[in-house]
């Protein structure tokens, strides 16, 4: 009976109910997006770092990986030292360099090149075709676009261009073996991966036995910090950064976004609460005679309270479900807009949907609807029956 009366009250004022649900939906969408923003950037960055299972990054002392053009010399010795540690299951050396796509009249386009060892690489996910190998490279679609090539074509690339003598330190022809999605390069940036030895040779003498960074995979995740400390002690010319350390640094840099998300989320929750509370209070005031009649025919006060609370819960629940869809749509749009920010990795997302966090946020909004109905429910149950009926009759 309570559900029937609550449904009848809401459906009897369809325009008001629809507007209320839409208002709560907007609040719910904002709340959901703020929850996704507060947790999404950290989780997105964490997934990027662990995309290939490497928990450690080794860069030249005092720098971050690819933060500058600095390189680690005597890379073979460092690689051998890491390989001797039984706790390290895999090491991926990588060298970054500027590549030029060469045409008959000179360089046609520039791109970012990665020298890798394909068996242990941690920089890309191959989408189709073959992997890097002798005379073969893999590239993203932006590289193919600027090179005017497709998978199966041959392209000529060069490195180490000297504008004074208009010559390259290295120049080779490669078969485009496949396409790949690169994890850590900026969106829209042309990127190609080629064998590490080729990248080192093409850079000239200064590239011999040098790499930009190493990635290391630790067999037992619990030993990651211990391995990191040992590496910095045994190889003093590198800085070792663990995923946990990188995430802590990201947390500090993104604290503004988290605070903004908390403030806006709190505001959306308060707006939803006030909206439901106001509408249910207005509805109770308009139906004072109805509640007085119910009390006069023997309906108990708890019954009246439950009916009004159910109305508030129904408005909040319907708005929360509509807000879920609206929030996901707006999050997708905002991700597309913010994803064009210069320098961001192509796979980075600001808004990441986590079912548990999303349902907790929307559940909190629905619970606020219950609380919002408590005061008008108390008023409805506390109306003086005789006086209210007399006033209604006179009115």
C-alpha positions as CSV (number, residue, x, y, z in Angstrom):
1,X,0.0,0.0,0.0
2,X,2.9,2.4,0.8
3,X,4.5,1.8,-2.6
4,X,1.1,2.3,-4.3
5,X,0.4,5.6,-2.6
6,X,3.9,6.9,-3.2
7,X,3.8,5.9,-6.9
8,X,0.4,7.5,-7.2
9,X,1.6,10.8,-5.6
10,X,4.6,11.0,-8.0
11,X,2.7,10.0,-11.1
12,X,-0.1,12.4,-10.3
13,X,2.3,15.3,-10.8
14,X,4.3,14.0,-13.7
15,X,5.8,17.2,-14.9
16,X,7.1,18.1,-11.4
17,X,8.4,14.5,-10.9
18,X,10.2,14.5,-14.3
19,X,11.9,17.8,-13.6
20,X,12.9,16.6,-10.2
21,X,14.4,13.4,-11.7
22,X,16.3,15.4,-14.3
23,X,17.6,17.8,-11.6
24,X,18.8,14.9,-9.5
25,X,20.3,13.2,-12.7
26,X,22.4,16.3,-13.3
27,X,23.7,16.2,-9.7
28,X,24.3,12.5,-9.9
29,X,26.2,12.9,-13.2
30,X,28.4,15.6,-11.7
31,X,29.0,13.5,-8.6
32,X,29.9,10.4,-10.7
33,X,32.3,12.4,-12.9
34,X,34.0,13.9,-9.9
35,X,34.5,10.4,-8.3
36,X,35.8,9.2,-11.6
37,X,38.2,12.2,-11.8
38,X,39.4,11.8,-8.2
39,X,40.4,8.1,-8.8
40,X,40.7,7.9,-12.5
41,X,44.0,9.8,-13.1
42,X,45.9,7.8,-10.5
43,X,44.5,4.5,-11.8
44,X,45.1,5.4,-15.4
45,X,48.7,6.3,-14.7
46,X,49.2,3.1,-12.7
47,X,47.8,1.0,-15.5
48,X,50.1,2.7,-17.9
49,X,53.2,2.0,-15.8
50,X,52.2,-1.6,-15.4
51,X,51.0,-2.1,-18.9
52,X,53.8,-4.7,-19.5
53,X,54.4,-5.7,-15.9
54,X,57.6,-3.6,-15.3
55,X,57.7,-2.2,-11.8
56,X,61.0,-0.3,-12.0
57,X,62.3,2.4,-14.3
58,X,66.0,3.3,-14.4
59,X,67.0,6.7,-15.8
60,X,70.3,8.7,-15.8
61,X,71.1,10.0,-12.3
62,X,68.8,12.8,-11.2
63,X,66.4,12.6,-14.1
64,X,63.2,10.9,-15.0
65,X,62.9,8.5,-18.0
66,X,63.0,10.6,-21.2
67,X,62.8,13.8,-19.2
68,X,65.9,15.0,-21.0
69,X,68.3,13.9,-23.7
70,X,70.6,12.4,-21.1
71,X,71.6,8.8,-21.6
72,X,73.2,6.0,-19.5
73,X,76.6,5.0,-20.9
74,X,78.1,1.5,-20.6
75,X,74.6,0.1,-20.9
76,X,75.9,-3.4,-21.4
77,X,77.6,-3.4,-18.0
78,X,74.4,-2.1,-16.3
79,X,72.3,-4.7,-18.1
80,X,74.7,-7.5,-17.0
81,X,74.6,-6.2,-13.4
82,X,70.8,-6.3,-13.4
83,X,70.7,-9.8,-15.0
84,X,72.9,-11.2,-12.2
85,X,70.2,-10.3,-9.6
86,X,67.9,-13.4,-9.3
87,X,65.0,-11.2,-8.1
88,X,64.9,-9.4,-11.5
89,X,63.1,-11.6,-14.1
90,X,63.4,-9.3,-17.1
91,X,65.1,-6.0,-18.2
92,X,64.2,-3.9,-21.1
93,X,66.7,-1.3,-22.4
94,X,65.3,1.5,-24.6
95,X,66.9,4.3,-26.5
96,X,65.0,7.4,-27.6
97,X,66.0,9.3,-30.7
98,X,64.7,11.7,-33.3
99,X,64.0,10.1,-36.6
100,X,63.6,11.7,-40.0
101,X,61.5,10.1,-42.7
102,X,63.7,10.7,-45.8
103,X,62.4,11.4,-49.3
104,X,64.1,12.1,-52.5
105,X,64.3,15.8,-51.8
106,X,65.4,15.4,-48.1
107,X,63.6,14.9,-44.8
108,X,59.8,14.8,-45.3
109,X,58.8,14.4,-41.7
110,X,60.1,14.0,-38.2
111,X,59.1,11.3,-35.7
112,X,60.2,9.9,-32.4
113,X,62.1,6.6,-32.5
114,X,62.5,4.0,-29.9
115,X,65.3,1.5,-30.0
116,X,64.1,-1.7,-28.3
117,X,64.7,-5.4,-27.9
118,X,61.4,-6.8,-29.0
119,X,61.5,-9.9,-26.8
120,X,61.5,-7.8,-23.6
121,X,60.1,-4.4,-24.8
122,X,57.7,-2.6,-22.5
123,X,56.8,0.4,-24.6
124,X,54.1,-0.7,-27.0
125,X,51.4,-3.2,-27.8
126,X,51.5,-4.6,-31.3
127,X,48.2,-4.4,-33.1
128,X,48.8,-6.3,-36.3
129,X,51.6,-7.5,-38.5
130,X,55.1,-8.7,-37.3
131,X,57.3,-7.3,-34.6
132,X,60.6,-5.4,-34.7
133,X,63.5,-7.3,-36.2
134,X,66.4,-6.9,-38.6
135,X,65.3,-4.5,-41.3
136,X,61.9,-4.2,-39.8
137,X,60.2,-1.6,-37.7
138,X,56.7,-1.1,-36.2
139,X,55.0,2.2,-36.1
140,X,51.8,3.9,-35.0
141,X,49.2,5.2,-37.4
142,X,50.5,8.8,-37.0
143,X,53.9,7.7,-38.3
144,X,52.3,5.9,-41.3
145,X,50.3,9.0,-42.1
146,X,53.3,11.4,-42.1
147,X,55.4,8.8,-44.0
148,X,52.7,8.1,-46.5
149,X,53.2,4.4,-46.0
150,X,51.2,1.3,-45.1
151,X,52.1,-2.0,-43.5
152,X,54.3,-3.9,-46.0
153,X,55.9,-0.7,-47.5
154,X,59.5,0.3,-47.2
155,X,60.5,3.6,-45.7
156,X,63.9,5.2,-45.4
157,X,64.6,6.8,-42.0
158,X,67.6,8.6,-40.6
159,X,68.9,10.0,-37.4
160,X,71.5,12.5,-36.2
161,X,70.9,15.2,-38.8
162,X,73.6,17.9,-38.9
163,X,72.1,21.1,-40.4
164,X,75.6,22.6,-41.1
165,X,76.7,19.8,-43.4
166,X,73.2,18.6,-44.2
167,X,74.1,15.0,-43.4
168,X,72.9,12.2,-41.2
169,X,74.9,10.2,-38.8
170,X,72.9,7.1,-39.8
171,X,70.4,6.3,-42.5
172,X,68.6,3.0,-43.2
173,X,65.7,1.5,-45.1
174,X,63.1,-0.5,-43.2
175,X,60.1,-2.6,-43.9
176,X,57.0,-1.5,-42.0
177,X,56.3,-4.8,-40.4
178,X,53.3,-3.9,-38.3
179,X,51.4,-1.3,-36.3
180,X,51.4,-0.7,-32.6
181,X,49.9,1.4,-29.8
182,X,52.7,3.1,-27.8
183,X,51.9,3.6,-24.2
184,X,54.1,6.6,-23.1
185,X,54.2,8.9,-26.1
186,X,51.9,11.9,-26.6
187,X,48.7,11.5,-28.6
188,X,49.2,12.4,-32.2
189,X,52.9,12.0,-32.1
190,X,54.5,9.9,-34.9
191,X,56.4,7.0,-33.3
192,X,58.3,4.0,-34.7
193,X,60.2,1.3,-32.9
194,X,63.3,-0.3,-34.4
195,X,66.1,-2.6,-33.1
196,X,68.1,-1.2,-30.3
197,X,71.4,-1.9,-32.0
198,X,70.3,0.0,-35.1
199,X,69.1,3.0,-33.1
200,X,72.5,3.1,-31.2
201,X,74.4,2.9,-34.5
202,X,72.3,5.5,-36.3
203,X,73.0,8.1,-33.5
204,X,76.7,7.9,-34.3
205,X,79.6,7.4,-32.0
206,X,77.8,9.0,-29.1
207,X,75.1,6.4,-29.2
208,X,77.3,3.4,-28.9
209,X,76.4,1.3,-25.9
210,X,74.0,4.0,-24.6
211,X,70.4,3.8,-23.6
212,X,67.8,6.4,-22.4
213,X,66.3,4.2,-19.8
214,X,65.8,0.6,-18.5
215,X,62.7,-1.1,-17.3
216,X,63.0,-3.9,-14.9
217,X,60.5,-6.5,-13.9
218,X,60.7,-8.0,-10.3
219,X,59.5,-11.5,-9.9
220,X,58.2,-10.9,-6.4
221,X,56.3,-7.6,-6.2
222,X,56.8,-7.5,-2.4
223,X,60.6,-7.1,-3.0
224,X,60.3,-4.2,-5.5
225,X,61.5,-1.5,-3.0
226,X,64.4,-3.7,-1.8
227,X,65.5,-4.3,-5.4
228,X,65.2,-0.6,-6.2
229,X,67.5,0.4,-3.3
230,X,70.0,-2.3,-4.2
231,X,70.2,-1.1,-7.8
232,X,70.8,2.5,-6.8
233,X,73.6,1.3,-4.5
234,X,75.2,-1.0,-7.1
235,X,74.7,1.3,-10.1
236,X,75.2,4.8,-8.7
237,X,74.9,6.5,-12.1
238,X,71.2,5.7,-12.4
239,X,68.1,6.7,-10.5
240,X,65.7,3.8,-9.9
241,X,62.0,4.7,-9.7
242,X,59.4,2.2,-8.6
243,X,55.8,2.3,-9.6
244,X,54.8,3.2,-6.0
245,X,57.3,6.1,-6.0
246,X,56.0,7.4,-9.3
247,X,52.4,7.2,-8.2
248,X,53.3,9.1,-5.0
249,X,54.8,11.9,-7.1
250,X,51.8,11.9,-9.4
251,X,49.5,12.2,-6.3
252,X,51.3,15.3,-5.3
253,X,51.1,16.9,-8.7
254,X,47.5,16.0,-9.2
255,X,46.3,16.9,-5.6
256,X,44.6,20.0,-7.1
257,X,42.4,17.9,-9.3
258,X,41.5,15.6,-6.3
259,X,40.6,18.6,-4.1
260,X,38.5,20.1,-7.0
261,X,36.8,16.8,-7.5
262,X,36.0,16.5,-3.7
263,X,34.6,20.1,-3.6
264,X,32.4,19.7,-6.7
265,X,31.3,16.2,-5.7
266,X,30.2,17.6,-2.3
267,X,28.4,20.4,-3.9
268,X,26.5,18.0,-6.3
269,X,25.5,15.8,-3.3
270,X,24.2,18.9,-1.4
271,X,22.3,20.1,-4.4
272,X,20.7,16.7,-4.9
273,X,19.7,16.6,-1.2
274,X,18.2,20.1,-1.2
275,X,16.4,19.5,-4.5
276,X,14.7,16.3,-3.2
277,X,14.0,17.9,0.2
278,X,12.4,21.0,-1.3
279,X,10.2,19.1,-3.7
280,X,9.0,16.5,-1.2
281,X,8.3,19.3,1.3
282,X,6.2,21.2,-1.3
283,X,4.4,18.0,-2.1
284,X,3.6,17.4,1.6
285,X,2.3,20.9,2.0
286,X,0.0,20.6,-1.0
287,X,-1.3,17.2,0.3
288,X,-1.9,18.1,3.9
289,X,-5.6,17.2,3.6
290,X,-4.8,13.8,2.1
291,X,-2.5,13.0,5.0
292,X,-5.0,14.2,7.6
293,X,-7.7,12.0,6.0
294,X,-5.4,9.0,6.1
295,X,-4.7,9.7,9.8
296,X,-8.4,10.1,10.5
297,X,-9.3,6.7,9.0
298,X,-6.7,5.0,11.2
299,X,-3.5,5.0,9.1
300,X,-0.6,5.0,11.6
301,X,2.1,7.7,11.7
302,X,4.9,5.3,10.7
303,X,2.9,4.4,7.6
304,X,2.7,8.1,6.6
305,X,6.4,8.6,7.3
306,X,7.4,5.6,5.2
307,X,5.2,6.7,2.3
308,X,6.9,10.2,2.2
309,X,10.4,8.7,2.6
310,X,9.7,6.3,-0.2
311,X,8.8,9.3,-2.5
312,X,12.1,10.9,-1.7
313,X,14.0,7.6,-2.3
314,X,12.2,7.1,-5.6
315,X,13.2,10.5,-6.9
316,X,16.8,10.0,-5.8
317,X,17.1,6.5,-7.2
318,X,15.5,7.4,-10.5
319,X,17.8,10.4,-10.8
320,X,20.8,8.4,-9.8
321,X,20.2,5.8,-12.6
322,X,19.7,8.5,-15.2
323,X,22.7,10.3,-13.9
324,X,24.8,7.1,-14.3
325,X,24.2,7.2,-18.1
326,X,24.6,11.0,-18.3
327,X,27.8,10.8,-16.3
328,X,29.4,8.2,-18.5
329,X,28.5,10.2,-21.6
330,X,30.0,13.4,-20.3
331,X,33.1,11.6,-19.0
332,X,33.7,10.2,-22.4
333,X,33.4,13.6,-24.0
334,X,35.6,15.3,-21.4
335,X,38.2,12.6,-21.8
336,X,38.3,13.3,-25.5
337,X,38.7,17.0,-24.9
338,X,41.3,16.8,-22.1
339,X,43.2,14.0,-24.0
340,X,44.4,16.6,-26.5
341,X,46.4,18.4,-23.8
342,X,50.0,18.6,-25.1
343,X,52.5,16.1,-23.7
344,X,50.0,13.6,-22.2
345,X,50.5,9.9,-23.1
346,X,48.0,8.7,-25.6
347,X,46.6,6.1,-23.2
348,X,46.1,8.4,-20.3
349,X,42.6,9.1,-19.2
350,X,41.3,11.6,-16.7
351,X,38.0,9.8,-16.0
352,X,38.1,6.1,-15.4
353,X,34.9,4.2,-14.5
354,X,35.3,1.9,-11.4
355,X,32.0,0.1,-10.7
356,X,32.6,-0.1,-6.9
357,X,33.4,3.6,-6.5
358,X,30.5,4.6,-8.9
359,X,27.9,2.6,-7.1
360,X,29.0,3.8,-3.7
361,X,28.7,7.4,-4.9
362,X,25.3,6.9,-6.4
363,X,24.2,4.9,-3.4
364,X,25.2,7.9,-1.2
365,X,23.0,10.1,-3.4
366,X,20.1,7.7,-3.0
367,X,20.6,7.6,0.7
368,X,20.6,11.4,0.8
369,X,17.2,11.2,-0.8
370,X,16.0,9.1,2.1
371,X,17.4,11.6,4.6
372,X,15.9,14.5,2.5
373,X,12.4,12.9,3.0
374,X,12.7,12.6,6.8
375,X,11.7,16.2,7.7
376,X,8.7,16.5,5.3
377,X,7.7,12.9,6.4
378,X,7.8,14.0,10.1
379,X,5.6,17.1,9.2
380,X,3.1,14.9,7.3
381,X,2.8,12.5,10.2
382,X,2.6,15.3,12.8
383,X,-0.3,17.3,11.2
384,X,-3.1,18.0,13.7
385,X,-5.9,15.9,12.1
386,X,-9.0,17.9,13.2
387,X,-7.6,21.4,12.5
388,X,-6.2,20.3,9.1
389,X,-9.5,18.8,8.0
390,X,-11.4,21.9,9.2
391,X,-9.0,24.2,7.3
392,X,-9.3,22.0,4.2
393,X,-13.1,22.1,4.4
394,X,-13.2,25.8,4.8
395,X,-10.6,26.3,2.0
